Amino acid sequence: MSTQHPSPRVPETLFGDPEAEARWRARFSAPRVSLPGWALDAPDASLYVSNASGVWEIYAWDRSTDTHRQVTDRPNGTMHGTLSPDGEWIWWFDDTDGDEFGSWVREPFAGGAAPEPALPDVPAGYPAGLGLGHRVCAVGVSTDDGSSLYLHRDGRTERFYASEHDAEVAALSRDERLLAIGHSEHGDSRHPALRVVSCDGFDVVAEKWDGEGKGLTALAFSPRPGDSRLLVQHERHEREELLIWDVEADTETELHIDLPGEITGDWYPDADALLIAQFDKGRTRLYRYDLDTATLTSLDSRPGYVGGAAVRPDGSVEYVWSNAAEPPLVRVREPGGEDRVLITPPGERAPGSRPVTDQFVAGPGGDVHALISTPEDGTRPLPTVFLLHGGPHSADEDRFSAYRAVWLDAGFAVVEVNYRGSTGYGSAWRDAIEGRPGLTELEDVAAVHDWAVESGLSDPDRCVVAGASWGGYLTLLALGTQPQRWAAGVAGVPVADYVTAYADEMEPLRAFDRALFGGSPSEVPEVYEKCSPITYVDNVRAPVLVLAGDNDPRCPIRQIENYLDRLAQRKADYAFYRYDAGHGSLVVAETVKQTAIEVDFARRAVGLS
């Protein structure tokens, strides 16, 4: 019989002040919308996701009549959808209770019919890319056996690629002649190579691999029919930059855009310019780059975070913007320069929060960038929560976060660390964790923790470490390897026992782990042992809260139970919250409940309640 683990307290309220209680909850429940996508040849047909119903679901928006319609309605929500280029069909990914394993279905944009299998001949699996044309559909599927890529045309579906290695459908040319795929046949899914094949016969048109440790990502083909130029992100110069690859001529042009940080981009509709998004020190800025003149023009986006941007057929740029103090809005910048709100969700806008400031701390691998926010009231040194981001190849940004805000409301200072492994600081910084994941990141967290205590910001006896996914993994690892630093830990959907996690997780993550650790657990057992939280579980001294989803394919439940069983054997101070979803929840009420549990657990651990 499995161990019955203690459940955490579920508080009815966090704050005695009704206004404060309503404010933190409203930040989560206020309706929000994502950046709309649109049909390539019917741009009035648009699609977005919203939490307006209380669950994140897909919505259709007919711009010609300004009518909005909820498309999906599933208990655990739906996040992945797109439109056929003619605007007639909505495709969305149908998994089971957040397990990420399923198939694409489709239904009419206008509604009136139940969803149907989009490609009945394609087996279920984890999604690995989708390319929709008028005559051609390409779809990628990942299973425990590896990756399979399929192409459907003229009523017939054909598997044209299969590999034990990670691969994906990356981009379909505008005239539907060419298909770009990303693959890791060289054995490193973290640094993929590219191949372009003909949709008629699947002959290889071109190949590109930049060598060991240098990845390539196909972003989009030119929007002009007959134009075989492919926009590619590369890292030849130790950071993410752009090049244009004419795949039929097999010639390329690196774009030398003089901006700090890292950049990505997309085409303007006439293919003579690119929309550039620059990420630098936790903030995003937008530019137009004219290809003929190599002229870079700022779009004057305010300092903060851009959560997505795209160019409409008329040249206007739609984007989602926020900063730490101001909740997100979907905005549009017209070709003439006017900037306005594009979509106003129903109901009240989410209450704002506090700004973040930058701190650069000397660490063993170089300066570590941290984002610091402090409560409106409070006497230093403050109880402090170190929120460790997931990924690991992600970053904390100057963006609005209802989660960060509630910790501030609860009286904590918040420290977010862009440790080695984070994106936006160059390839060497991102890849510095190879062969020693977890322990490397925690060296940077320790350096920032030392600064926070020595500067007088943080009370050394009231520091909490928290995170979800990779951040949850780092949290458990920190509690075992740095027990003297932490008064409590909150680990959401973590890796807790890496060997068991590897055995149970989805194959794309196994491929990622092999590239990150230098092999599988059978090939480099000592690395997995050294970097696994369960190795250090007997050192854990602080109270620990673990949250996990029953259907999580990324951080599966069995390995978490192994860790909890070890805590139980030691009669450690811990609690476990288990919920019926996958790698997090798309249900707003569930998110609010989990947040209340987490903050209440930490407040009690540091004597704030």
MIKEGU-624342 format. One line per field, with one value per residue (C-alpha): residue number from 1; residue in one letter; x, y, z. Coordinates in steps of 0.25 Angstrom, whole numbers, plus 5000, padded with zeros to 4 digits. Example, Ala and Ser with C-alpha at 12.3 -4.5 7.8 and 13.67 -1.06 7.14 Angstrom:
<atoms>
num <- (1  2);
residuo <- (a  s);
c1 <- (5049  5055);
c2 <- (4982  4996);
c3 <- (5031  5029);
</atoms>
This chain:
<atoms>
num <- (1  2  3  4  5  6  7  8  9  10  11  12  13  14  15  16  17  18  19  20  21  22  23  24  25  26  27  28  29  30  31  32  33  34  35  36  37  38  39  40  41  42  43  44  45  46  47  48  49  50  51  52  53  54  55  56  57  58  59  60  61  62  63  64  65  66  67  68  69  70  71  72  73  74  75  76  77  78  79  80  81  82  83  84  85  86  87  88  89  90  91  92  93  94  95  96  97  98  99  100  101  102  103  104  105  106  107  108  109  110  111  112  113  114  115  116  117  118  119  120  121  122  123  124  125  126  127  128  129  130  131  132  133  134  135  136  137  138  139  140  141  142  143  144  145  146  147  148  149  150  151  152  153  154  155  156  157  158  159  160  161  162  163  164  165  166  167  168  169  170  171  172  173  174  175  176  177  178  179  180  181  182  183  184  185  186  187  188  189  190  191  192  193  194  195  196  197  198  199  200  201  202  203  204  205  206  207  208  209  210  211  212  213  214  215  216  217  218  219  220  221  222  223  224  225  226  227  228  229  230  231  232  233  234  235  236  237  238  239  240  241  242  243  244  245  246  247  248  249  250  251  252  253  254  255  256  257  258  259  260  261  262  263  264  265  266  267  268  269  270  271  272  273  274  275  276  277  278  279  280  281  282  283  284  285  286  287  288  289  290  291  292  293  294  295  296  297  298  299  300  301  302  303  304  305  306  307  308  309  310  311  312  313  314  315  316  317  318  319  320  321  322  323  324  325  326  327  328  329  330  331  332  333  334  335  336  337  338  339  340  341  342  343  344  345  346  347  348  349  350  351  352  353  354  355  356  357  358  359  360  361  362  363  364  365  366  367  368  369  370  371  372  373  374  375  376  377  378  379  380  381  382  383  384  385  386  387  388  389  390  391  392  393  394  395  396  397  398  399  400  401  402  403  404  405  406  407  408  409  410  411  412  413  414  415  416  417  418  419  420  421  422  423  424  425  426  427  428  429  430  431  432  433  434  435  436  437  438  439  440  441  442  443  444  445  446  447  448  449  450  451  452  453  454  455  456  457  458  459  460  461  462  463  464  465  466  467  468  469  470  471  472  473  474  475  476  477  478  479  480  481  482  483  484  485  486  487  488  489  490  491  492  493  494  495  496  497  498  499  500  501  502  503  504  505  506  507  508  509  510  511  512  513  514  515  516  517  518  519  520  521  522  523  524  525  526  527  528  529  530  531  532  533  534  535  536  537  538  539  540  541  542  543  544  545  546  547  548  549  550  551  552  553  554  555  556  557  558  559  560  561  562  563  564  565  566  567  568  569  570  571  572  573  574  575  576  577  578  579  580  581  582  583  584  585  586  587  588  589  590  591  592  593  594  595  596  597  598  599  600  601  602  603  604  605  606  607  608  609);
residuo <- (m  s  t  q  h  p  s  p  r  v  p  e  t  l  f  g  d  p  e  a  e  a  r  w  r  a  r  f  s  a  p  r  v  s  l  p  g  w  a  l  d  a  p  d  a  s  l  y  v  s  n  a  s  g  v  w  e  i  y  a  w  d  r  s  t  d  t  h  r  q  v  t  d  r  p  n  g  t  m  h  g  t  l  s  p  d  g  e  w  i  w  w  f  d  d  t  d  g  d  e  f  g  s  w  v  r  e  p  f  a  g  g  a  a  p  e  p  a  l  p  d  v  p  a  g  y  p  a  g  l  g  l  g  h  r  v  c  a  v  g  v  s  t  d  d  g  s  s  l  y  l  h  r  d  g  r  t  e  r  f  y  a  s  e  h  d  a  e  v  a  a  l  s  r  d  e  r  l  l  a  i  g  h  s  e  h  g  d  s  r  h  p  a  l  r  v  v  s  c  d  g  f  d  v  v  a  e  k  w  d  g  e  g  k  g  l  t  a  l  a  f  s  p  r  p  g  d  s  r  l  l  v  q  h  e  r  h  e  r  e  e  l  l  i  w  d  v  e  a  d  t  e  t  e  l  h  i  d  l  p  g  e  i  t  g  d  w  y  p  d  a  d  a  l  l  i  a  q  f  d  k  g  r  t  r  l  y  r  y  d  l  d  t  a  t  l  t  s  l  d  s  r  p  g  y  v  g  g  a  a  v  r  p  d  g  s  v  e  y  v  w  s  n  a  a  e  p  p  l  v  r  v  r  e  p  g  g  e  d  r  v  l  i  t  p  p  g  e  r  a  p  g  s  r  p  v  t  d  q  f  v  a  g  p  g  g  d  v  h  a  l  i  s  t  p  e  d  g  t  r  p  l  p  t  v  f  l  l  h  g  g  p  h  s  a  d  e  d  r  f  s  a  y  r  a  v  w  l  d  a  g  f  a  v  v  e  v  n  y  r  g  s  t  g  y  g  s  a  w  r  d  a  i  e  g  r  p  g  l  t  e  l  e  d  v  a  a  v  h  d  w  a  v  e  s  g  l  s  d  p  d  r  c  v  v  a  g  a  s  w  g  g  y  l  t  l  l  a  l  g  t  q  p  q  r  w  a  a  g  v  a  g  v  p  v  a  d  y  v  t  a  y  a  d  e  m  e  p  l  r  a  f  d  r  a  l  f  g  g  s  p  s  e  v  p  e  v  y  e  k  c  s  p  i  t  y  v  d  n  v  r  a  p  v  l  v  l  a  g  d  n  d  p  r  c  p  i  r  q  i  e  n  y  l  d  r  l  a  q  r  k  a  d  y  a  f  y  r  y  d  a  g  h  g  s  l  v  v  a  e  t  v  k  q  t  a  i  e  v  d  f  a  r  r  a  v  g  l  s);
c1 <- (5000  5005  5009  4998  5005  5001  4992  4995  4985  4976  4973  4959  4966  4981  4978  4969  4967  4955  4961  4975  4968  4960  4972  4981  4970  4966  4980  4978  4963  4962  4959  4972  4974  4986  4992  4982  4986  4979  4977  4987  4978  4966  4972  4958  4957  4965  4968  4973  4972  4966  4962  4949  4941  4949  4957  4968  4961  4961  4952  4949  4949  4942  4948  4939  4927  4935  4928  4935  4932  4937  4942  4946  4940  4948  4950  4965  4965  4971  4983  4988  4980  4982  4974  4974  4979  4966  4960  4949  4955  4960  4970  4973  4980  4972  4979  4974  4973  4986  4995  4999  4997  4986  4983  4979  4964  4957  4944  4937  4941  4927  4923  4911  4918  4925  4940  4945  4959  4967  4976  4970  4982  4992  4994  4993  5005  5012  5011  5024  5020  5009  5009  4995  4994  4982  4986  4997  4997  5009  5009  5019  5017  5026  5025  5034  5039  5044  5039  5030  5026  5014  5009  4995  4991  4980  4973  4985  4994  5009  5019  5032  5041  5044  5055  5058  5063  5055  5050  5039  5031  5037  5032  5024  5027  5016  5014  5014  5026  5036  5036  5046  5048  5057  5064  5075  5081  5094  5089  5087  5073  5077  5085  5076  5080  5071  5067  5058  5050  5041  5026  5026  5034  5041  5055  5065  5066  5076  5083  5089  5096  5106  5113  5114  5107  5101  5086  5078  5063  5054  5045  5037  5038  5036  5022  5023  5019  5031  5041  5050  5056  5055  5057  5066  5071  5086  5096  5109  5114  5111  5097  5083  5083  5077  5080  5073  5075  5071  5069  5068  5080  5087  5092  5091  5092  5095  5088  5097  5087  5095  5086  5091  5085  5078  5068  5057  5048  5037  5034  5026  5016  5023  5036  5045  5046  5046  5039  5050  5049  5061  5062  5072  5073  5059  5053  5047  5048  5042  5048  5046  5058  5058  5066  5069  5076  5079  5072  5067  5055  5050  5035  5036  5030  5031  5041  5035  5032  5026  5019  5017  5016  5012  5010  4996  4995  4993  5007  5001  5008  5000  5007  5004  5011  5013  5023  5024  5014  5004  4996  4997  4989  4988  4992  4993  5003  4998  5007  5006  5011  4998  4998  4985  4979  4974  4965  4958  4954  4941  4940  4950  4965  4974  4980  4994  5006  5020  5032  5044  5059  5071  5083  5096  5103  5117  5116  5125  5122  5121  5111  5097  5085  5074  5061  5057  5043  5039  5026  5020  5022  5032  5044  5057  5063  5050  5045  5049  5045  5054  5045  5053  5048  5046  5052  5063  5065  5056  5057  5050  5046  5040  5026  5014  5012  5000  5008  5020  5010  5003  5016  5018  5005  5008  5020  5031  5042  5043  5056  5057  5070  5074  5084  5093  5084  5075  5073  5075  5090  5097  5100  5111  5103  5091  5100  5108  5100  5103  5109  5105  5091  5084  5097  5102  5089  5089  5103  5097  5085  5095  5103  5090  5085  5098  5097  5082  5086  5099  5092  5081  5070  5067  5066  5075  5066  5053  5058  5048  5052  5041  5039  5031  5036  5051  5049  5043  5054  5064  5056  5057  5072  5074  5067  5077  5090  5088  5080  5086  5080  5066  5054  5044  5043  5031  5033  5022  5022  5037  5047  5050  5057  5064  5066  5051  5047  5055  5049  5035  5035  5032  5042  5045  5050  5058  5065  5067  5073  5082  5088  5088  5094  5103  5096  5085  5085  5091  5102  5106  5099  5109  5104  5089  5092  5100  5089  5077  5069  5067  5082  5081  5067  5073  5080  5066  5063  5053  5038  5035  5022  5021  5010  5008  4999  4994  4995  5008  5017  5029  5031  5023  5016  5024  5037  5031  5025  5039  5044  5032  5033  5048  5043  5032  5042  5050  5037  5041  5032  5026  5012  5007  4996  4992  4982  4976  4983  4997  5009  5001  4986  4978  4967  4967  4960  4971  4982  4977  4975  4989  4995  4988  4993  5007  5007  5000  5010  5022  5016  5014  5029  5035  5025  5017  5003);
c2 <- (5000  5014  5024  5033  5047  5058  5069  5084  5093  5100  5114  5120  5133  5138  5152  5158  5171  5168  5178  5171  5157  5162  5169  5156  5147  5157  5157  5142  5143  5155  5152  5152  5148  5143  5149  5146  5137  5138  5130  5133  5136  5140  5149  5153  5139  5140  5131  5133  5127  5133  5130  5137  5125  5122  5112  5115  5111  5114  5126  5129  5144  5149  5162  5166  5166  5167  5154  5145  5130  5120  5108  5098  5095  5084  5081  5084  5094  5095  5103  5099  5103  5109  5112  5106  5117  5119  5122  5111  5101  5102  5091  5089  5078  5068  5062  5055  5064  5071  5059  5065  5052  5052  5056  5068  5070  5081  5088  5099  5113  5117  5106  5097  5084  5075  5073  5062  5055  5064  5053  5040  5032  5039  5032  5038  5044  5056  5068  5071  5082  5085  5092  5095  5098  5098  5085  5080  5077  5073  5068  5062  5052  5048  5035  5025  5020  5034  5044  5041  5052  5051  5058  5058  5062  5058  5050  5041  5042  5037  5036  5042  5042  5033  5034  5029  5044  5056  5063  5073  5079  5093  5101  5100  5109  5118  5111  5097  5092  5091  5086  5089  5080  5081  5068  5063  5051  5056  5052  5066  5071  5083  5088  5083  5083  5086  5079  5084  5073  5074  5072  5064  5052  5056  5058  5066  5080  5085  5082  5091  5087  5097  5086  5082  5091  5101  5099  5104  5107  5109  5121  5123  5123  5136  5139  5141  5129  5123  5130  5119  5128  5122  5131  5123  5126  5122  5123  5124  5136  5131  5137  5135  5143  5142  5138  5136  5123  5122  5107  5104  5112  5107  5121  5129  5143  5145  5158  5166  5174  5183  5180  5175  5162  5152  5153  5146  5150  5148  5153  5166  5162  5167  5159  5172  5174  5166  5169  5167  5164  5167  5161  5168  5167  5163  5172  5172  5182  5182  5187  5187  5183  5186  5176  5184  5195  5188  5199  5196  5205  5204  5202  5209  5198  5202  5195  5183  5169  5166  5152  5151  5159  5158  5167  5168  5168  5183  5185  5187  5180  5173  5170  5166  5175  5176  5180  5175  5187  5187  5175  5170  5176  5172  5185  5189  5198  5204  5207  5221  5220  5220  5210  5206  5194  5184  5175  5179  5166  5166  5171  5178  5178  5171  5180  5185  5181  5186  5189  5181  5186  5180  5174  5168  5159  5154  5138  5127  5127  5143  5153  5147  5156  5156  5163  5169  5174  5178  5180  5193  5192  5185  5187  5181  5171  5165  5150  5147  5137  5132  5129  5120  5119  5106  5102  5102  5109  5121  5134  5143  5156  5170  5164  5164  5152  5150  5139  5149  5160  5151  5148  5163  5165  5154  5163  5155  5162  5154  5150  5144  5139  5137  5126  5119  5111  5123  5129  5143  5144  5136  5122  5120  5124  5115  5103  5105  5095  5083  5071  5077  5082  5087  5088  5099  5107  5107  5113  5125  5125  5124  5136  5144  5139  5144  5157  5158  5155  5164  5176  5176  5172  5158  5152  5140  5132  5135  5131  5122  5115  5112  5108  5099  5089  5091  5102  5091  5082  5093  5095  5081  5080  5093  5088  5076  5083  5096  5093  5104  5115  5111  5113  5106  5100  5100  5091  5090  5078  5076  5065  5059  5045  5047  5033  5029  5042  5038  5025  5030  5044  5047  5043  5058  5060  5048  5053  5066  5060  5051  5064  5072  5061  5055  5042  5033  5028  5015  5022  5033  5028  5036  5049  5046  5042  5054  5064  5057  5063  5049  5047  5058  5056  5052  5066  5073  5081  5091  5089  5085  5086  5078  5079  5070  5066  5052  5053  5060  5054  5063  5061  5048  5045  5032  5039  5049  5038  5032  5045  5047  5033  5036  5048  5040  5030  5041  5047  5060  5072  5072  5073  5068  5074  5065  5069  5063  5070  5070  5079  5090  5094  5103  5104  5118  5113  5102  5111  5121  5109  5104  5118  5120  5107  5111  5125  5120  5109  5118  5129  5119  5114  5128  5133  5142  5136);
c3 <- (5000  4996  5008  5012  5011  5020  5013  5014  5020  5010  5015  5012  5012  5012  5018  5028  5020  5010  5000  5000  4999  4987  4981  4980  4975  4965  4959  4955  4952  4943  4929  4920  4905  4898  4885  4874  4862  4849  4836  4826  4814  4823  4833  4839  4844  4857  4869  4883  4897  4909  4924  4923  4926  4938  4930  4919  4906  4891  4885  4871  4867  4854  4852  4841  4851  4864  4869  4879  4882  4892  4884  4894  4907  4914  4929  4929  4918  4904  4900  4886  4874  4860  4848  4834  4824  4817  4831  4830  4840  4855  4859  4873  4881  4888  4900  4913  4926  4923  4919  4906  4899  4888  4874  4866  4864  4855  4855  4846  4850  4849  4859  4858  4857  4867  4866  4857  4856  4847  4841  4845  4839  4849  4862  4875  4882  4888  4878  4870  4860  4851  4837  4830  4816  4806  4799  4809  4824  4831  4846  4855  4866  4877  4885  4893  4880  4875  4865  4853  4843  4834  4821  4817  4802  4793  4803  4806  4818  4817  4828  4822  4833  4846  4855  4869  4871  4874  4862  4858  4847  4847  4835  4822  4810  4805  4792  4800  4792  4803  4817  4828  4839  4851  4856  4865  4857  4862  4877  4883  4883  4890  4878  4866  4851  4840  4827  4816  4808  4796  4799  4785  4787  4800  4793  4801  4796  4806  4820  4830  4843  4850  4858  4872  4882  4872  4869  4858  4858  4846  4849  4836  4821  4813  4812  4796  4788  4781  4790  4796  4807  4821  4833  4843  4857  4860  4871  4863  4871  4885  4885  4877  4864  4851  4837  4824  4816  4802  4803  4788  4784  4797  4800  4813  4819  4833  4838  4847  4855  4865  4878  4891  4897  4888  4876  4869  4857  4847  4833  4829  4819  4807  4811  4810  4825  4838  4851  4862  4876  4885  4899  4908  4923  4925  4916  4901  4891  4877  4864  4849  4841  4826  4818  4806  4814  4827  4834  4848  4853  4867  4869  4882  4891  4905  4914  4919  4914  4900  4901  4886  4874  4859  4847  4840  4825  4826  4833  4847  4858  4869  4882  4897  4906  4921  4932  4947  4951  4940  4935  4921  4909  4895  4887  4872  4866  4853  4841  4844  4858  4866  4878  4884  4892  4882  4891  4904  4911  4918  4933  4942  4938  4948  4959  4958  4966  4970  4960  4959  4960  4954  4962  4957  4966  4964  4963  4960  4945  4944  4948  4951  4948  4958  4958  4972  4977  4991  4998  4999  5015  5023  5031  5026  5027  5020  5019  5005  4995  4984  4972  4963  4948  4940  4927  4930  4917  4921  4928  4938  4932  4935  4933  4941  4950  4959  4966  4969  4973  4984  4991  4992  4997  5008  5012  5005  4997  4984  4977  4963  4958  4944  4947  4938  4929  4926  4912  4908  4913  4902  4898  4908  4920  4915  4913  4925  4933  4923  4930  4944  4944  4956  4964  4955  4956  4971  4971  4965  4974  4986  4981  4980  4994  5000  4994  4998  5013  5013  5007  5018  5008  5014  5027  5027  5036  5028  5013  5005  4992  4982  4968  4958  4948  4947  4958  4966  4963  4968  4980  4985  4981  4989  5001  5001  4997  5004  5016  5024  5015  5015  5025  5015  5001  4992  4980  4969  4959  4962  4957  4971  4967  4953  4950  4952  4945  4933  4932  4932  4925  4911  4900  4896  4910  4911  4899  4905  4918  4910  4903  4917  4925  4915  4913  4919  4934  4930  4922  4933  4946  4954  4948  4950  4965  4968  4962  4967  4979  4985  4987  4997  5004  5017  5018  5017  5030  5026  5024  5009  5001  4989  4978  4967  4956  4954  4938  4937  4926  4929  4944  4946  4959  4963  4964  4973  4982  4983  4989  4998  5004  5008  5015  5022  5026  5033  5039  5033  5033  5019  5012  4999  4990  4978  4967  4955  4943  4937  4937  4944  4943  4933  4943  4950  4963  4964  4962  4972  4982  4980  4981  4995  5000  4996  5002  5014  5016  5014  5023  5035  5033  5035  5045  5037  5041);
</atoms>
